[in-house]
Amino acid sequence: MNHLLFFQLIDRTQKIADAVHTRLLPSLLAYLSNRDETEDAFHIPISMGIAKVASHLPLASRYLQVGRLLTALSQILRNKSQDTHDLIRDTICRISVTLGSPYLPVLLRELRAAPLRGPQLHVLAFVSHSMLTHVTPAQGSDNPAVQDLDDCATDIAHVSAEVIFGDSGKDVQHEDFRTKMREVRSSSSKGLECFGLTARYVSPQYISALLLPLRSIIAKTSSFKTLQQVDEVLKRIASGVNANARITPPELLILCHTPISQNAKFLQEVVKLKGSKSGKKNDAIVQLQRQVTMDTDHYTNNSFR
Amino acid sequence: MRHDVFFFTHRYCSFVVFGLELFNTAFRRSRFDFQDKQIIARIDPLVKLIGNALYSSSEPVIVAFSKAPASILQCPPKSVPSSAPLIARQILSIIRSTGSGESAVAQAGLEALASILRECEAAQVKEKDLLFLIEIVSLYL
């Protein structure tokens, strides 16, 4: 008798899950996507309900529905209205808490996947920052919120580096640049905060994910201003790492030793005189001046920050 | 001039300063337990690294590295007694080369030397070097 009841219950649960998966959530998502911009205030909060319903589905269909929801939300983020931005940011923050840490990388990936450009990239960085500050515990609190940002580190570094060093970041720094968008004005500082915040909650092996964009920027740039920004980002990462409870003292010492020892060879002044064999012969017979070509050692000639 | 090399070599200093800042901040916050052999074994190679970096002719690097000896020479690794006199001597020669106590390098050097003299007994600074230091400092008294 008990077995019969059990199987009936499972059957009923399966039927409910199927109905939610095939009928309820698709219709709600369609309602969310086919919205009128003037009615955003009514449509967008529905996504919170969708997330809550989807979180009770079996794992396979849950991922599918959450993915669809996040794609729909990322598309709405392209809207130009400030009110819509505020509303969607608030909704995404609440969804990220509802879904929990396993969905945070998915959320960031979906947001990044939406074809964003120009000011939308600033909005993306602003939303990412809000989400991170919302899900991570406040300094000094023991709130067991998300304390692991390992899988998000690459995405966060990419989004933040774009608004600090990328084309969209350079546009903002231009003297004639004027904007009314709040996100665009403050995205650079939010990007810096994101770097620090992520460094606080990643495991040691993911610190390199934060440093990699800086390494490529350093290799390409010649601008003094950009270098100052690189230093600022490094300072934020350093303070984040020092506040990171997941990094043990031996691991911290490795983190100190690696950047110093790997780059120490760049600190040494090595003057290499170009050999006569490698040089191209001139047509002139008389050489009036000695030609000394220095190969490296540009580092020492430059002033620091 | 190869510009790619130019930018690459110049900028990597930032990463070195990053590593040093990590170490100095962690030391200030007393995160290292000097009773732990594993910690001591990992600090030991840093002593040599920091000592070598003081031979750089780049001003910013010296300023950044000058902050480190004061912390690291207080640690008990094996290499400290042998490295301390060398590091102190090198800092003295840096101060001598600047000629006065006004530049950032000299200021950083004097600061580092003061804490080395105060904290590290192994740094055997000679009397004539101390006289030189007094001569430099007395100008600003």
Chai-1 contact restraints between the chains, C-beta under 6 A:
chainA,res_idxA,chainB,res_idxB,connection_type,confidence,min_distance_angstrom,max_distance_angstrom,comment,restraint_id
A,I218,B,R11,contact,1.0,0.0,6.0,A-B,restraint_1
A,A219,B,F8,contact,1.0,0.0,6.0,A-B,restraint_2
A,S222,B,F7,contact,1.0,0.0,6.0,A-B,restraint_3
A,V230,B,S14,contact,1.0,0.0,6.0,A-B,restraint_4
A,D231,B,S14,contact,1.0,0.0,6.0,A-B,restraint_5
A,L234,B,S14,contact,1.0,0.0,6.0,A-B,restraint_6
A,L234,B,F18,contact,1.0,0.0,6.0,A-B,restraint_7
A,A238,B,F18,contact,1.0,0.0,6.0,A-B,restraint_8
A,A238,B,E21,contact,1.0,0.0,6.0,A-B,restraint_9
A,A238,B,L22,contact,1.0,0.0,6.0,A-B,restraint_10
A,N242,B,T25,contact,1.0,0.0,6.0,A-B,restraint_11
A,P249,B,R31,contact,1.0,0.0,6.0,A-B,restraint_12
A,P249,B,F32,contact,1.0,0.0,6.0,A-B,restraint_13
A,P249,B,I39,contact,1.0,0.0,6.0,A-B,restraint_14
A,P250,B,Q38,contact,1.0,0.0,6.0,A-B,restraint_15
A,P250,B,R42,contact,1.0,0.0,6.0,A-B,restraint_16
A,L252,B,A26,contact,1.0,0.0,6.0,A-B,restraint_17
A,L253,B,R42,contact,1.0,0.0,6.0,A-B,restraint_18
A,L255,B,L22,contact,1.0,0.0,6.0,A-B,restraint_19
A,C256,B,G19,contact,1.0,0.0,6.0,A-B,restraint_20
A,C256,B,L22,contact,1.0,0.0,6.0,A-B,restraint_21
A,C256,B,F23,contact,1.0,0.0,6.0,A-B,restraint_22
A,H257,B,L46,contact,1.0,0.0,6.0,A-B,restraint_23
A,P259,B,F15,contact,1.0,0.0,6.0,A-B,restraint_24
A,P259,B,F18,contact,1.0,0.0,6.0,A-B,restraint_25
A,P259,B,G19,contact,1.0,0.0,6.0,A-B,restraint_26
A,I260,B,V16,contact,1.0,0.0,6.0,A-B,restraint_27
A,I260,B,G19,contact,1.0,0.0,6.0,A-B,restraint_28
A,I260,B,L49,contact,1.0,0.0,6.0,A-B,restraint_29
A,S261,B,L49,contact,1.0,0.0,6.0,A-B,restraint_30
A,N263,B,Y12,contact,1.0,0.0,6.0,A-B,restraint_31
A,N263,B,F15,contact,1.0,0.0,6.0,A-B,restraint_32
A,N263,B,V16,contact,1.0,0.0,6.0,A-B,restraint_33
A,F266,B,T9,contact,1.0,0.0,6.0,A-B,restraint_34
A,F266,B,Y12,contact,1.0,0.0,6.0,A-B,restraint_35
A,L267,B,A53,contact,1.0,0.0,6.0,A-B,restraint_36
A,L267,B,S56,contact,1.0,0.0,6.0,A-B,restraint_37
A,L267,B,V61,contact,1.0,0.0,6.0,A-B,restraint_38
A,E269,B,S57,contact,1.0,0.0,6.0,A-B,restraint_39
A,T296,B,V5,contact,1.0,0.0,6.0,A-B,restraint_40
A,H298,B,F6,contact,1.0,0.0,6.0,A-B,restraint_41
A,H298,B,T9,contact,1.0,0.0,6.0,A-B,restraint_42
A,Y299,B,T9,contact,1.0,0.0,6.0,A-B,restraint_43
A,Y299,B,H10,contact,1.0,0.0,6.0,A-B,restraint_44
A,T300,B,S57,contact,1.0,0.0,6.0,A-B,restraint_45
A,T300,B,S58,contact,1.0,0.0,6.0,A-B,restraint_46
A,N302,B,H10,contact,1.0,0.0,6.0,A-B,restraint_47
A,F304,B,P60,contact,1.0,0.0,6.0,A-B,restraint_48
